[in-house]
Amino acid sequence: MSVTADRAYFDRMQSLDGPDAADVGFPAFVPERRFALGPRQLLIGRRSRSRGIYPDIDLTGPPEDAAVSATHALLVPQPDGTWAIIDLRSTNRTYLNGSAHPIEAERPVPLSTGDTVNIGAWTRLTLHTDPPG
């Protein structure tokens, strides 16, 4: 799984003019980060020591996308070796493959290699794995 910034997604979210849109900027530099996918489910979010939240895919920055929830989504391995993503009722929702409509909360959505997931104000996750076999 790679994590980068997505300018087009950021611009689309800004155009919706939410209550905090003016306070959120697009970062000048975001190094690509990679996270290994293991045999178990992985929590995506931002670390919160005060709440005891330590996500497997920790998007605490720098730079930090403050619109990513502490417990934003869950990546769940499927019996056939593929993955599904579940939005955990995040504040700013979860979007798949550039859709203008968020995925339904608490429902697994199947992912394929190359799929992109947008969360927060500008974060893009890209799945880089094939099912075994």
C-alpha positions in Angstrom: 0.0 0.0 0.0 1.4 3.4 -0.9 0.3 6.7 0.5 0.7 10.0 -1.3 -1.0 13.4 -1.7 -3.7 13.8 -4.3 -4.1 17.4 -5.6 -7.2 16.7 -7.7 -9.0 15.1 -4.7 -8.0 18.0 -2.5 -9.3 20.6 -5.1 -12.6 18.6 -5.3 -13.0 18.6 -1.5 -12.2 22.3 -1.3 -14.9 23.1 -3.9 -17.5 21.6 -1.6 -16.6 24.5 0.8 -17.1 22.7 4.1 -16.9 24.6 7.4 -13.1 24.0 7.7 -12.1 24.1 4.1 -10.4 27.5 4.3 -8.2 26.2 7.2 -6.8 23.3 5.2 -4.0 23.7 2.8 -2.4 21.4 0.3 1.1 20.4 1.6 4.2 21.6 -0.4 5.9 18.2 -0.1 4.6 14.8 0.7 7.1 11.9 0.5 5.5 8.6 -0.7 5.1 6.2 2.2 4.7 2.4 1.8 3.0 0.0 4.2 3.2 -3.8 4.0 0.0 -5.7 3.9 0.0 -8.6 6.2 -2.2 -11.6 6.9 -4.5 -9.7 9.3 -6.8 -6.6 9.2 -5.1 -3.2 9.3 -6.5 -0.1 10.9 -5.9 3.1 8.9 -5.9 6.4 10.8 -3.9 8.8 12.9 -2.1 8.0 16.2 -3.7 9.4 19.3 -1.7 8.6 22.5 -4.4 10.2 24.7 -7.1 7.9 23.3 -4.8 4.8 23.0 -5.1 4.6 19.2 -2.1 3.2 17.3 -3.2 2.5 13.7 -1.3 -0.1 11.6 -1.3 2.4 8.8 -0.4 5.5 10.8 -1.0 8.7 8.8 0.2 11.0 11.5 2.6 12.8 9.1 4.6 14.9 8.5 2.8 16.5 6.9 -0.3 15.6 8.7 -3.7 15.4 7.0 -5.8 16.6 9.9 -9.0 15.5 8.1 -8.0 11.8 8.5 -9.9 10.4 11.5 -8.0 8.5 14.2 -9.9 5.4 13.3 -10.7 6.2 9.7 -11.0 2.8 7.9 -10.1 -0.8 8.1 -8.4 -3.0 5.4 -9.6 -6.5 5.7 -8.1 -9.6 4.0 -10.6 -11.7 2.1 -10.5 -15.5 2.0 -9.5 -15.4 -1.7 -6.4 -13.3 -1.0 -7.9 -10.0 -2.0 -8.7 -7.0 0.3 -11.7 -5.0 1.2 -11.9 -1.6 2.9 -14.5 -0.6 5.5 -15.1 3.1 6.4 -15.4 3.2 10.2 -17.9 6.1 10.3 -15.1 8.5 9.7 -15.9 12.2 9.9 -14.7 13.0 6.3 -15.7 9.7 4.7 -13.8 7.3 2.3 -13.8 7.5 -1.5 -12.9 4.8 -4.0 -11.2 5.4 -7.4 -12.1 9.1 -7.7 -15.8 8.7 -7.1 -17.6 11.8 -6.0 -19.7 9.6 -3.7 -18.3 8.1 -0.5 -18.5 4.4 0.2 -21.1 3.3 2.7 -19.9 3.2 6.3 -19.4 -0.1 8.0 -19.8 -2.1 4.7 -16.8 -4.0 3.2 -16.0 -2.7 -0.3 -13.8 -5.1 -2.4 -10.5 -3.7 -3.7 -8.3 -4.7 -6.6 -4.7 -4.0 -7.3 -4.3 -0.4 -8.5 -7.4 0.8 -6.8 -7.1 4.2 -5.1 -8.7 5.2 -1.8 -9.1 8.9 -0.8 -9.4 9.9 2.8 -9.0 13.2 4.7 -8.4 16.4 2.8 -5.7 15.2 0.4 -4.5 11.6 1.2 -4.5 8.9 -1.5 -3.8 5.2 -0.7 -3.1 2.9 -3.6 -3.3 -0.9 -3.3 -0.2 -2.6 -4.7 -0.8 -6.3 -4.3 -2.2 -9.2 -6.3 -4.0 -12.2 -4.8 -1.9 -15.3 -4.5 -2.1 -17.9 -7.2 
